[in-house]
Amino acid sequence: MITEPELSSGGEPEPERGPEPGAEAGHEPGPDAGLEPGLGDQLATPSGPVGRRPWTWAVGGVAAASVAWVAVLQGTGYGHTAAPDLHGYHITDNPCTGQNLQPLTDALAAQGFLALPASVSRGPALDHVSCDMVGYRPANDHWQTTYTVTFTLDLHKKTDPRAEFEDTTKAVLSTLAPAQQDGAGLVTTADDGGTTRPYPGIGDSAYLSSSATRQSLSVRHGGAVFTLTLQGGNEWQDTGTASADGSRPLPPVADTTALAPQLPTTMRHLMTLMSSAGSH
């Protein structure tokens, strides 16, 4: 039994050793035990910030770039369409009066005109007005020729109507003659659809459609779209005798081609009246 501290070879007592570095009660010393303080951490931890992964930096960079790009787009107005320029056009009273539709109404040489009530609608995206005026003059026995002048104006306040205007005005429209009726009724001659051509010098874009009985001019100026149409026809006036029985000759075709040059002048007059600018 040893009762005294053992001696080293030099005769001095060997100093008592404490627990190994990093060892706690109930735990074995780790592989880094005995190393200088901090050295084990450097060997066990990869270089760079502790707890970070390389992909977290990549995600953060992409997010920051996206935020910056969105800010740039918002600053430049990308994705936001400016409202069309209406050039001061506005809807007030019924545009279809004999005075407003000059010189077309003068050229018709009608014995009388009937102005129909205008149809007006207003909304946040579109204001619309349409109206008709009908002129009459005798054709031959029991027949009279009718000329219907129709004017429409659409004010597009949100979206540019350019593409829609080009599609609809370039299309060549054809009309079907209504079936003959006994007694009073309107009889028109079948039309061939006519031709449509650009008409320069008015608004931003304009097209003139022409056929034997129908003339139409459509104009786009900014967000405003104007249409002026003249339609000719013949109406049987004798309610006691049917025109289809052959006892009366049919009237000549209500030819309106000679009136086509009056549409651009009348349209300019209407555009001036409906604009606060006063010149086009």
Backbone bond lengths (Angstrom), bond angles and torsions (degrees), N, CA, C in turn:
res aa  C-N    CA-C-N  psi(-1)  N-CA   C-N-CA  omega(-1)  CA-C   N-CA-C  phi
1 M - - - 1.459 - - 1.517 108.36 -
2 I 1.373 114.84 129.89 1.469 119.29 -177.44 1.492 107.49 -93.68
3 T 1.312 115.98 123.53 1.463 120.31 -179.23 1.497 111.95 -112.09
4 E 1.332 119.26 -11.86 1.452 122.90 179.79 1.515 109.29 -118.67
5 P 1.290 118.52 151.62 1.478 120.09 175.99 1.503 110.96 -59.72
6 E 1.329 112.60 137.42 1.453 117.05 179.95 1.505 109.51 -68.33
7 L 1.305 113.09 151.09 1.453 119.56 -177.96 1.506 109.97 -97.82
8 S 1.324 115.44 145.74 1.472 119.34 172.96 1.494 108.41 -80.32
9 S 1.284 115.21 178.15 1.449 119.38 -178.28 1.496 111.79 -62.47
10 G 1.371 115.56 -23.85 1.457 118.36 179.82 1.499 111.42 -88.39
11 G 1.290 117.41 0.49 1.438 120.16 178.44 1.512 113.13 88.50
12 E 1.346 119.12 -3.88 1.457 122.14 -179.42 1.528 109.78 -95.24
13 P 1.306 117.68 146.66 1.472 119.27 178.60 1.537 110.34 -65.18
14 E 1.323 116.91 140.47 1.500 122.19 178.93 1.512 108.38 -77.07
15 P 1.333 118.29 128.65 1.485 120.29 -178.43 1.522 111.47 -64.02
16 E 1.337 112.47 146.57 1.464 118.95 -177.30 1.526 109.19 -75.68
17 R 1.329 117.26 132.26 1.474 122.87 -178.56 1.529 111.16 -90.95
18 G 1.377 114.64 139.68 1.461 119.20 174.39 1.525 111.12 -88.02
19 P 1.293 117.26 -175.02 1.480 120.23 179.19 1.527 111.31 -65.19
20 E 1.315 113.91 148.55 1.465 119.81 178.83 1.535 109.94 -61.19
21 P 1.355 115.97 147.97 1.479 118.50 178.30 1.512 111.09 -58.54
22 G 1.319 113.63 134.10 1.451 118.91 178.03 1.487 113.33 86.79
23 A 1.365 117.63 -5.85 1.455 119.20 -178.69 1.501 108.57 -95.59
24 E 1.324 116.70 135.96 1.436 123.15 177.07 1.505 108.14 -119.66
25 A 1.271 113.09 170.82 1.461 117.45 -179.23 1.504 109.73 -60.36
26 G 1.311 117.17 126.35 1.452 122.33 178.42 1.491 114.31 85.16
27 H 1.358 119.46 5.00 1.474 122.34 -178.49 1.504 109.12 -126.33
28 E 1.341 113.81 145.41 1.456 119.75 175.27 1.510 109.06 -81.64
29 P 1.303 118.23 148.99 1.459 121.33 176.71 1.524 110.62 -60.27
30 G 1.340 116.70 140.09 1.459 121.27 179.16 1.496 111.77 -78.82
31 P 1.342 114.78 174.71 1.461 118.88 -178.15 1.509 113.59 -66.54
32 D 1.360 116.98 -18.51 1.460 119.80 -179.67 1.511 112.41 -95.03
33 A 1.320 115.71 6.08 1.464 117.85 -178.21 1.506 110.35 -61.38
34 G 1.280 115.01 136.45 1.464 119.81 176.49 1.491 113.77 92.87
35 L 1.343 118.55 -7.47 1.465 119.58 179.18 1.508 110.16 -80.68
36 E 1.316 115.20 163.55 1.455 119.66 178.34 1.515 109.74 -62.73
37 P 1.324 116.66 148.48 1.466 119.13 -179.66 1.535 110.87 -55.94
38 G 1.384 115.95 132.24 1.465 121.64 177.79 1.502 113.46 89.76
39 L 1.342 117.96 -21.96 1.453 119.48 -176.82 1.504 111.40 -70.59
40 G 1.321 116.30 -37.78 1.464 119.04 179.27 1.513 111.66 -64.63
41 D 1.375 116.51 -38.21 1.455 118.79 179.19 1.511 111.60 -64.21
42 Q 1.340 116.15 -38.02 1.459 119.51 -179.86 1.512 111.16 -66.05
43 L 1.329 117.03 -34.78 1.454 119.63 -179.60 1.523 111.66 -75.88
44 A 1.339 117.43 -31.53 1.460 120.37 -173.78 1.514 112.15 -88.66
45 T 1.355 119.61 -21.81 1.470 122.21 -173.79 1.513 109.66 -108.42
46 P 1.388 117.96 131.53 1.472 119.46 177.31 1.518 110.63 -62.54
47 S 1.336 113.92 157.01 1.460 118.87 178.70 1.515 109.62 -66.35
48 G 1.306 117.90 151.88 1.463 122.85 -178.44 1.503 110.01 107.10
49 P 1.357 117.36 177.50 1.457 121.31 -177.38 1.513 111.14 -60.25
50 V 1.315 115.96 139.46 1.454 121.61 -178.31 1.521 109.04 -69.21
51 G 1.331 118.25 135.10 1.450 123.59 175.13 1.514 114.40 81.81
52 R 1.312 122.10 -3.81 1.471 124.98 179.98 1.519 109.71 -91.20
53 R 1.325 115.18 152.38 1.449 121.73 173.10 1.528 107.87 -118.28
54 P 1.333 119.36 148.39 1.468 120.32 -177.80 1.520 113.39 -58.29
55 W 1.353 118.69 -35.03 1.470 119.93 -176.04 1.520 112.31 -70.13
56 T 1.349 116.71 -23.43 1.465 117.80 178.87 1.523 110.92 -66.97
57 W 1.313 116.51 -34.18 1.467 119.83 176.03 1.527 110.75 -67.12
58 A 1.335 117.75 -38.41 1.467 121.49 179.66 1.523 111.35 -64.83
59 V 1.350 116.10 -44.98 1.464 119.89 179.42 1.524 110.64 -62.72
60 G 1.313 115.72 -43.24 1.463 119.35 179.08 1.513 111.89 -61.78
61 G 1.329 117.64 -38.25 1.457 121.06 179.45 1.522 112.08 -66.64
62 V 1.347 116.31 -41.69 1.462 120.27 178.92 1.517 110.60 -63.85
63 A 1.338 117.03 -42.79 1.467 120.66 -179.96 1.523 111.05 -62.60
64 A 1.322 116.39 -42.96 1.463 119.94 179.57 1.527 111.14 -64.36
65 A 1.344 116.36 -40.92 1.465 119.91 178.97 1.520 111.06 -65.14
66 S 1.348 117.23 -38.16 1.467 120.77 -179.90 1.519 110.78 -64.85
67 V 1.319 116.44 -43.77 1.461 119.90 178.75 1.523 110.70 -61.06
68 A 1.321 116.06 -42.92 1.459 119.83 179.73 1.522 111.41 -64.51
69 W 1.348 117.78 -39.45 1.456 121.55 -179.08 1.526 111.14 -68.06
70 V 1.324 116.97 -40.58 1.462 120.48 176.12 1.522 110.69 -60.52
71 A 1.316 116.24 -41.82 1.458 119.90 179.02 1.528 111.12 -62.21
72 V 1.338 116.75 -39.24 1.462 120.92 178.64 1.527 110.38 -64.55
73 L 1.366 117.60 -44.53 1.455 121.45 -179.16 1.516 111.39 -63.64
74 Q 1.336 115.73 -41.58 1.452 118.71 178.23 1.521 111.63 -65.00
75 G 1.306 115.84 -36.84 1.456 119.29 -179.98 1.515 113.05 -67.85
76 T 1.348 116.61 -32.71 1.457 120.56 179.79 1.514 113.01 -88.15
77 G 1.352 118.02 -7.81 1.457 120.89 179.82 1.509 114.04 80.62
78 Y 1.337 117.47 15.21 1.463 120.68 -179.53 1.527 109.70 -62.56
79 G 1.347 116.70 135.60 1.455 121.24 178.89 1.514 113.77 89.65
80 H 1.327 118.55 -8.25 1.450 122.43 179.34 1.531 108.77 -109.17
81 T 1.334 116.89 118.33 1.457 121.86 -178.49 1.521 110.03 -90.07
82 A 1.308 115.75 128.17 1.458 119.90 179.38 1.524 110.32 -69.94
83 A 1.311 116.89 146.48 1.461 121.86 178.16 1.531 109.50 -65.27
84 P 1.336 118.20 142.83 1.468 120.37 179.64 1.530 111.50 -62.86
85 D 1.309 115.11 150.09 1.464 121.48 177.07 1.531 108.62 -79.42
86 L 1.317 117.04 119.95 1.466 121.27 -179.98 1.520 112.30 -89.79
87 H 1.324 117.99 -3.17 1.467 122.96 175.35 1.530 112.34 54.23
88 G 1.315 117.25 31.15 1.455 120.68 176.04 1.515 115.79 79.84
89 Y 1.342 118.68 4.22 1.464 120.13 179.64 1.525 109.76 -69.31
90 H 1.312 115.50 143.91 1.448 120.71 179.92 1.529 109.15 -152.55
91 I 1.317 115.68 160.01 1.462 121.77 -178.52 1.520 108.47 -106.40
92 T 1.327 115.80 124.66 1.469 119.76 178.66 1.530 109.11 -125.16
93 D 1.334 117.02 -94.45 1.453 120.88 -177.54 1.532 111.27 -91.38
94 N 1.333 114.90 179.68 1.462 121.49 177.49 1.529 109.01 -64.55
95 P 1.343 118.34 119.56 1.467 119.27 -178.30 1.529 113.24 -72.88
96 C 1.333 117.88 -19.49 1.458 120.50 -172.53 1.527 111.11 -87.87
97 T 1.300 114.72 84.35 1.456 122.11 171.81 1.520 107.90 -126.78
98 G 1.311 114.89 159.80 1.462 118.16 179.25 1.509 112.58 -58.80
99 Q 1.322 117.24 -34.73 1.459 121.56 -179.99 1.528 111.28 -71.94
100 N 1.330 116.63 -43.88 1.465 119.96 -177.72 1.515 112.92 -67.54
101 L 1.332 117.60 -30.00 1.462 121.59 -175.16 1.522 112.69 -94.97
102 Q 1.301 117.88 15.48 1.465 120.43 173.02 1.527 109.56 -75.72
103 P 1.338 117.77 149.05 1.467 129.15 5.08 1.529 114.37 -88.30
104 L 1.351 118.50 5.20 1.461 119.47 -177.63 1.527 111.40 -62.40
105 T 1.327 117.94 -43.64 1.460 119.82 -178.62 1.528 111.47 -64.00
106 D 1.313 117.03 -34.17 1.466 119.35 177.21 1.525 110.92 -67.32
107 A 1.336 116.86 -38.98 1.461 120.51 -177.53 1.524 112.38 -70.39
108 L 1.327 117.89 -23.35 1.460 120.43 -179.67 1.528 111.91 -68.96
109 A 1.325 116.88 -27.06 1.470 121.77 -179.47 1.519 111.25 53.34
110 A 1.312 116.32 41.14 1.456 121.48 -179.62 1.516 110.69 -79.55
111 Q 1.337 114.74 151.79 1.456 119.04 178.37 1.532 111.59 -75.41
112 G 1.305 116.40 -22.77 1.457 119.59 179.50 1.519 110.30 -166.00
113 F 1.329 115.75 160.38 1.459 121.86 179.27 1.523 109.40 -129.02
114 L 1.319 114.00 148.86 1.455 121.27 174.36 1.523 107.93 -124.75
115 A 1.317 115.74 115.91 1.472 120.47 178.55 1.525 108.72 -92.57
116 L 1.325 116.18 125.49 1.458 121.71 179.77 1.526 109.81 -92.64
117 P 1.339 117.56 154.54 1.475 119.50 179.59 1.527 111.39 -59.47
118 A 1.309 116.15 143.10 1.469 121.57 178.36 1.522 110.17 -80.66
119 S 1.318 115.11 149.92 1.464 121.98 174.99 1.529 108.01 -105.23
120 V 1.329 116.04 122.55 1.465 121.33 -175.47 1.519 109.38 -127.05
121 S 1.314 116.60 134.93 1.461 122.25 173.18 1.518 108.66 -137.56
122 R 1.331 115.61 145.08 1.461 121.24 -179.23 1.526 109.34 -132.61
123 G 1.317 116.04 142.46 1.452 121.10 179.01 1.507 110.52 -155.83
124 P 1.341 117.05 173.23 1.462 119.69 -179.45 1.517 113.67 -65.69
125 A 1.340 117.65 -24.51 1.463 120.57 -177.85 1.521 113.36 -107.40
126 L 1.347 118.04 -25.18 1.458 120.15 -173.07 1.521 110.42 -150.18
127 D 1.334 115.20 133.44 1.456 122.64 167.52 1.524 107.43 -111.00
128 H 1.334 116.26 139.98 1.472 120.25 -174.28 1.513 110.15 -140.09
129 V 1.332 115.21 141.49 1.458 121.27 171.28 1.526 108.03 -141.79
130 S 1.322 115.96 140.00 1.464 121.42 174.02 1.527 107.99 -141.90
131 C 1.339 115.60 145.46 1.457 119.81 -178.37 1.524 109.43 -152.74
132 D 1.342 115.27 160.93 1.460 121.87 -179.31 1.521 109.46 -134.28
133 M 1.324 113.65 147.21 1.464 121.25 170.53 1.517 107.13 -135.38
134 V 1.337 116.58 132.75 1.459 121.89 -176.05 1.519 109.13 -116.17
135 G 1.330 115.13 128.63 1.457 121.38 176.42 1.521 110.32 -111.58
136 Y 1.354 117.03 150.02 1.458 122.70 -177.18 1.521 109.91 -129.12
137 R 1.350 114.00 146.49 1.457 119.94 168.40 1.527 108.07 -156.72
138 P 1.320 118.36 150.64 1.468 120.94 -176.40 1.529 111.52 -65.53
139 A 1.349 114.52 144.79 1.461 120.41 175.13 1.525 109.71 -104.86
140 N 1.339 118.32 -61.64 1.462 124.51 170.87 1.524 106.62 -158.78
141 D 1.321 117.77 -162.99 1.462 120.41 -174.29 1.530 111.56 -53.35
142 H 1.317 115.35 121.61 1.467 124.34 174.40 1.536 113.40 66.77
143 W 1.264 117.95 8.16 1.462 121.49 176.66 1.528 109.06 -119.29
144 Q 1.328 115.41 146.61 1.459 119.65 169.61 1.522 108.72 -136.64
145 T 1.299 115.07 146.30 1.469 121.21 178.92 1.523 108.81 -89.50
146 T 1.307 115.61 134.47 1.465 121.13 178.28 1.522 109.61 -113.66
147 Y 1.304 114.93 140.55 1.467 122.00 175.73 1.529 107.62 -123.40
148 T 1.303 115.95 116.35 1.469 120.96 -179.82 1.526 108.97 -105.08
149 V 1.317 115.46 118.50 1.467 121.94 177.92 1.527 107.27 -102.42
150 T 1.315 116.36 124.12 1.465 122.19 -179.10 1.522 109.58 -121.17
151 F 1.307 115.53 131.55 1.471 121.14 178.47 1.522 108.79 -125.74
152 T 1.332 116.46 134.60 1.464 121.71 175.80 1.526 109.14 -133.26
153 L 1.314 115.18 147.94 1.467 122.06 175.16 1.524 108.05 -138.85
154 D 1.323 116.08 126.11 1.460 122.96 174.83 1.520 108.49 -116.88
155 L 1.331 116.59 123.90 1.455 122.27 177.23 1.528 108.25 -105.47
156 H 1.336 115.97 105.46 1.459 122.39 -179.23 1.530 108.45 -86.56
157 K 1.323 116.15 110.43 1.469 120.36 -172.57 1.528 113.31 -97.24
158 K 1.323 118.39 -10.60 1.467 121.09 -176.86 1.524 113.34 -116.87
159 T 1.322 117.22 -46.05 1.464 121.02 -174.09 1.522 110.84 -120.18
160 D 1.319 115.31 151.13 1.461 122.32 -179.64 1.533 109.13 -73.60
161 P 1.339 118.66 123.89 1.472 120.50 -178.43 1.520 113.96 -86.42
162 R 1.323 117.94 11.58 1.467 121.14 -171.80 1.527 112.88 -56.98
163 A 1.340 117.50 -53.31 1.465 120.23 -175.62 1.528 111.30 -64.49
164 E 1.312 116.75 -43.38 1.465 120.52 179.01 1.530 110.69 -62.82
165 F 1.317 116.38 -40.90 1.460 120.56 -179.88 1.522 111.09 -61.68
166 E 1.336 116.75 -45.38 1.461 120.20 -178.38 1.527 110.73 -63.89
167 D 1.330 117.49 -39.24 1.464 120.60 -178.63 1.525 111.65 -67.59
168 T 1.311 116.88 -44.43 1.461 119.66 -173.59 1.521 113.21 -77.91
169 T 1.310 117.62 -33.79 1.469 119.19 -176.13 1.523 112.54 -83.04
170 K 1.326 117.85 -25.43 1.459 119.55 178.14 1.522 112.44 -77.47
171 A 1.325 116.96 -20.61 1.460 120.24 -179.09 1.526 109.23 -68.83
172 V 1.325 116.17 133.90 1.457 121.66 177.53 1.523 108.05 -86.75
173 L 1.314 116.08 117.90 1.454 120.57 -177.63 1.524 109.97 -91.75
174 S 1.319 116.78 143.97 1.455 122.07 174.00 1.517 108.47 -117.57
175 T 1.304 116.41 148.10 1.449 121.42 -179.23 1.516 109.66 -117.35
176 L 1.313 116.21 150.89 1.452 122.29 177.76 1.519 109.10 -107.75
177 A 1.328 115.37 136.45 1.458 119.28 178.65 1.523 109.16 -73.43
178 P 1.333 117.99 134.79 1.460 119.25 176.45 1.514 111.08 -68.70
179 A 1.313 116.85 155.02 1.453 121.36 179.20 1.528 109.97 -65.52
180 Q 1.323 115.91 146.67 1.459 119.46 178.24 1.526 109.70 -66.13
181 Q 1.304 115.52 145.81 1.449 121.66 -178.72 1.515 110.07 -121.33
182 D 1.321 115.63 148.42 1.464 120.12 173.76 1.527 108.85 -75.92
183 G 1.320 116.09 144.67 1.444 119.78 178.46 1.512 110.65 74.89
184 A 1.329 114.88 -149.05 1.462 119.87 -177.47 1.512 110.23 -71.32
185 G 1.300 116.97 144.63 1.456 121.11 177.61 1.505 109.93 169.30
186 L 1.300 115.70 164.94 1.458 121.66 -178.50 1.511 108.87 -94.45
187 V 1.294 117.02 130.51 1.455 122.47 178.28 1.520 107.66 -124.02
188 T 1.312 117.62 123.91 1.454 121.27 177.03 1.512 109.47 -119.73
189 T 1.287 116.24 157.79 1.450 122.18 179.68 1.523 109.84 -88.35
190 A 1.323 116.52 139.15 1.464 120.89 179.81 1.526 109.84 -58.23
191 D 1.330 115.36 137.82 1.460 120.60 -177.65 1.520 109.50 -106.45
192 D 1.338 116.14 154.63 1.461 120.27 -177.41 1.527 112.82 -90.97
193 G 1.306 118.10 4.28 1.460 120.42 -179.19 1.505 112.99 92.87
194 G 1.328 118.17 -30.07 1.452 121.54 174.68 1.516 113.46 72.41
195 T 1.320 114.55 -162.62 1.465 121.96 -178.58 1.521 109.55 -128.53
196 T 1.317 114.68 155.15 1.470 121.70 177.79 1.519 108.50 -126.71
197 R 1.315 116.17 131.62 1.459 120.03 -179.60 1.524 109.71 -141.28
198 P 1.329 116.74 152.65 1.471 119.34 175.85 1.527 110.52 -63.26
199 Y 1.324 114.28 145.68 1.462 119.70 177.49 1.531 107.50 -125.04
200 P 1.325 117.90 98.36 1.472 120.81 -175.96 1.518 112.40 -74.47
201 G 1.342 114.59 161.95 1.449 120.48 171.47 1.506 115.38 94.69
202 I 1.343 117.88 6.43 1.452 120.42 178.59 1.534 108.81 -142.75
203 G 1.327 116.37 124.03 1.454 120.99 -177.81 1.522 112.37 65.19
204 D 1.337 115.78 -161.57 1.464 121.29 176.56 1.522 111.65 -84.64
205 S 1.329 115.88 -30.60 1.464 121.30 -179.53 1.518 107.70 -157.83
206 A 1.334 116.52 140.93 1.461 119.93 -178.51 1.526 109.48 -149.95
207 Y 1.340 115.54 148.73 1.461 122.44 178.58 1.525 108.91 -137.10
208 L 1.329 114.88 137.08 1.457 121.57 177.50 1.523 108.65 -112.84
209 S 1.326 115.48 120.87 1.466 121.78 177.49 1.518 108.28 -105.42
210 S 1.335 116.37 133.46 1.455 120.43 -174.20 1.519 110.64 -138.11
211 S 1.329 115.49 134.00 1.462 122.63 171.67 1.520 107.33 -143.13
212 A 1.317 117.76 -174.31 1.454 120.34 -174.69 1.521 112.05 -62.00
213 T 1.330 117.44 -44.61 1.466 120.25 -174.38 1.516 113.70 -111.73
214 R 1.334 118.22 -2.94 1.470 120.10 -175.04 1.524 110.55 -134.80
215 Q 1.347 115.61 130.39 1.459 122.79 174.24 1.525 107.45 -125.44
216 S 1.327 116.38 136.81 1.471 119.32 -177.86 1.523 109.68 -146.79
217 L 1.329 115.29 134.69 1.464 122.00 177.44 1.525 108.03 -122.55
218 S 1.331 115.79 124.84 1.469 121.79 177.94 1.525 108.43 -116.67
219 V 1.329 115.80 134.71 1.467 121.64 -175.49 1.522 108.47 -133.92
220 R 1.342 115.45 135.04 1.463 120.65 171.02 1.523 108.74 -115.00
221 H 1.326 115.47 127.95 1.463 121.01 176.19 1.528 106.69 -131.73
222 G 1.343 115.82 101.33 1.460 119.66 -173.68 1.513 110.12 63.39
223 G 1.333 116.72 -125.54 1.456 120.95 178.62 1.509 113.68 -91.62
224 A 1.322 118.37 5.90 1.463 122.36 -179.93 1.528 109.91 -99.98
225 V 1.339 116.04 132.04 1.462 122.01 179.04 1.527 108.41 -122.65
226 F 1.342 116.00 119.34 1.462 123.24 -178.35 1.529 109.11 -109.92
227 T 1.327 116.27 143.96 1.464 121.44 172.68 1.518 108.89 -139.24
228 L 1.327 115.65 129.39 1.457 122.51 176.95 1.523 107.46 -125.29
229 T 1.328 116.37 122.46 1.466 121.52 -174.13 1.518 110.18 -128.70
230 L 1.325 115.63 139.79 1.457 123.00 173.94 1.524 108.07 -120.65
231 Q 1.333 116.42 123.83 1.466 121.92 179.85 1.523 109.08 -123.20
232 G 1.350 116.83 127.09 1.457 121.70 178.99 1.510 111.53 -102.97
233 G 1.313 116.51 148.46 1.458 121.65 177.39 1.520 110.25 -161.26
234 N 1.345 116.05 177.33 1.463 121.61 179.32 1.517 109.12 -127.45
235 E 1.312 115.59 141.86 1.453 121.28 -176.89 1.528 109.94 -126.18
236 W 1.319 115.92 132.01 1.466 122.48 178.38 1.518 108.89 -79.84
237 Q 1.316 117.37 129.78 1.449 121.75 -172.44 1.525 115.07 -103.15
238 D 1.333 118.61 -19.82 1.460 121.36 -176.71 1.522 108.93 -89.06
239 T 1.337 116.70 107.15 1.469 120.31 -177.05 1.523 111.99 -75.29
240 G 1.321 118.73 -12.25 1.458 119.84 -177.62 1.509 114.15 -92.79
241 T 1.310 118.26 -14.46 1.456 121.65 -177.85 1.516 109.76 -128.51
242 A 1.314 116.26 131.26 1.459 120.56 179.63 1.521 109.81 -78.88
243 S 1.292 115.94 136.14 1.462 119.70 -179.37 1.518 111.83 -74.36
244 A 1.316 117.52 -18.20 1.463 120.35 -175.93 1.528 112.33 -82.95
245 D 1.340 118.59 -2.77 1.470 118.97 -176.54 1.520 112.68 -82.30
246 G 1.314 117.32 -3.35 1.455 121.04 176.20 1.501 114.37 86.53
247 S 1.318 117.93 -1.93 1.456 119.68 -178.45 1.520 111.92 -76.93
248 R 1.299 117.08 -18.43 1.459 121.16 -179.51 1.534 109.40 -123.02
249 P 1.305 118.10 139.13 1.478 119.25 177.66 1.528 110.29 -70.33
250 L 1.335 115.58 146.03 1.457 119.75 175.86 1.524 109.67 -70.66
251 P 1.307 117.49 149.55 1.470 120.09 -179.42 1.520 110.29 -75.84
252 P 1.314 116.02 162.81 1.461 118.29 174.68 1.527 110.19 -67.65
253 V 1.321 115.31 161.26 1.464 120.76 177.63 1.527 109.19 -62.22
254 A 1.332 115.40 135.96 1.474 120.51 179.53 1.529 108.59 -76.01
255 D 1.319 114.55 76.66 1.463 121.02 -175.11 1.536 109.85 -72.34
256 T 1.322 116.29 127.25 1.471 120.84 -179.26 1.529 112.57 -115.60
257 T 1.320 118.01 6.07 1.470 119.83 -174.70 1.531 111.95 -61.25
258 A 1.327 118.26 -32.91 1.465 120.50 -179.56 1.520 112.22 -69.09
259 L 1.342 116.72 -15.63 1.464 120.93 -178.55 1.529 112.59 -93.94
260 A 1.328 117.70 -4.97 1.470 120.68 -177.81 1.533 112.74 -57.62
261 P 1.349 120.81 -39.96 1.475 119.40 -179.87 1.528 113.88 -63.90
262 Q 1.327 118.26 -16.35 1.456 120.15 -179.97 1.532 112.54 -78.97
263 L 1.326 117.90 -18.48 1.468 120.30 -175.70 1.531 112.93 -67.20
264 P 1.341 120.78 -47.00 1.473 119.21 179.68 1.528 113.10 -60.95
265 T 1.330 117.68 -40.79 1.464 120.03 179.69 1.523 110.81 -65.22
266 T 1.333 115.82 -42.16 1.466 119.93 178.45 1.527 110.66 -66.17
267 M 1.311 117.12 -38.31 1.464 120.66 179.33 1.527 110.89 -63.93
268 R 1.301 117.98 -44.09 1.472 120.17 177.59 1.531 110.93 -59.85
269 H 1.317 115.61 -39.11 1.461 119.75 178.31 1.531 110.13 -62.59
270 L 1.324 117.82 -45.04 1.466 121.71 179.51 1.529 111.47 -64.80
271 M 1.324 117.23 -40.44 1.470 120.86 179.85 1.523 110.83 -63.39
272 T 1.313 115.84 -38.75 1.460 119.67 178.07 1.521 111.00 -66.01
273 L 1.338 116.26 -42.32 1.460 120.70 -179.16 1.528 112.18 -64.66
274 M 1.340 116.36 -33.37 1.457 120.11 -173.34 1.527 112.66 -96.57
275 S 1.313 117.02 11.91 1.453 120.72 179.62 1.526 109.61 -123.85
276 S 1.307 114.82 139.94 1.464 119.29 175.44 1.517 111.41 -76.35
277 A 1.361 116.40 -14.68 1.466 120.42 179.62 1.533 110.24 -72.02
278 G 1.341 115.42 -43.75 1.451 118.56 173.60 1.503 116.25 88.20
279 S 1.352 119.45 2.76 1.458 120.02 178.54 1.514 109.34 -152.41
280 H 1.345 116.53 138.01 1.470 123.17 179.76 1.514 109.30 -148.40
